[in-house]
Amino acid sequence: MCQVFFIDDEADLRIAIEQTFELADIDAKFFVDAESALIAMQQGEEAGVVVTDICLPGISGMDML
């Protein structure tokens, strides 16, 4: 199964989506910013799907993609 990277700086939304993904048995990693997701990718983590907020601190979601 592919892994989902979910990137959002809104804690409440991240927590709600994390709980939903857990109930649906979706393999996902959650990040507060694009930099953290990029570091994970550089360290060998692979994402089959990336869901990102566009307006993030630092690198925007669009720039990250």
N, C-alpha and C positions, 0 to 999 in steps of 0.2 A: 504494500500500500504506500502511496506517496505521502510525503509529509507536507503540511501546510505551515507557512510562516505567516503569522498574524502580527502586524506592526501598527500600534496605536499608542499615543501618549495619554489617552484618557483611561485612567485606571478602572473606572466603573464599567466601561464598555469592554475592556480586555477581560475582566473577571466574568462578566456575563457570557461573553463568547467562549471563554475557556470552559465554563460549566456546560454550555450547550454542546461544545465539541466533545467533552468527556462523555456526556450522555449518549452521543451518537457514535462513540468509539472512533473518533477522528484523531489521527496522530498529528499533533501540532506543537509548534514552539511559538512562544509569545515574546514580543520585544517592545520596549518603550520608545525606541528610535531606530532610524535606518542604519546608523553606525553599528549598533549591536548586531543587527541582522547581517550586515556585510561582514563583520568580524567572524560570525558563525560560519558563513559561507567560505571565507578564506581558510577557516580551520577544518574544512571538509564536510560541513553539514550541507545537505542537499534539500531543496524545496521543490516539490512538484507543482505547488500553487503558492503564490504570494498574494496576500490580502493586506493592503496598506492604506493608511490615512494619507491624504495628499499633503495636508498642512502639518508637518512635524518639525520639532526643533532641530536645528542643524541642517542635515541633508533632507530635502523634501521627499515625499513618497514617489513623486514623478521622477526626480533625479536618480533615486535609488534604483528604480526599474530600468 
